[in-house]
Amino acid sequence: MLKLNFEPFPVIATSRLLLREVTVADASPLFFLRTDAAVLKYLDKDPEKSVDETIALINQVKKNKENGDGILWGIAFKDSETVMGTICFWRMQKEHYRAEIGYALHPAQQGKGVMDEAIKAVLQYGFETMHLHSVEANVNPANEASSKLLEKNGFVKEAHFRENYYYNGRFLDSVIYSLITPFK
């Protein structure tokens, strides 16, 4: 079974990005990500109602990190303190060495390779340092950009569940992608 320890927080640097721990100081840009219609379009969740909800989320993320139950990085350019996105491992299945990956990015930064750069770094950390065997992603089938990102990074479409998710008065489909460790 996986035994995860995220202390000290694993800051990850790429050529352009700094993936770092989020703090209460990041509440405003995170609130934007959790309320913007373009960001939420395919996440099928209600926007947060207040910055206090975002702060509660930041506190929950901190608890998950401390317990080894998940980790979330804020994505920023190296020359900026401002978080423009997030990427995480959550829904940990420690007994199966598996986690779900999730991510969100400010619309002004989409289509510029930011998330591709972030996902490559986080997957390397997940497989090499956390010792994950597989990573899963749950995607709204209409989210073509996310599907392309995952496929570009080696994920394989494993399932298309019909109407398995109820949101906003409708039953929605889900597509499940997975990646088995490429770092053997």
Secondary structure, DSSP 4 states (H G I P E B T S, - for coil): -------S---EE-SSEEEEE--GGGHHHHHHHTT-HHHHTTT--PPPSSHHHHHHHHHHHHHHHHHTS-EEEEEEETT-----EEEEEEEEEGGGTEEEEEEEE-GGGTTTTHHHHHHHHHHHIIIIIS--SEEEEEE-TT-HHHHHHHHHTT-EEEEEEEEEEEETTEEEEEEEEEEE-S--
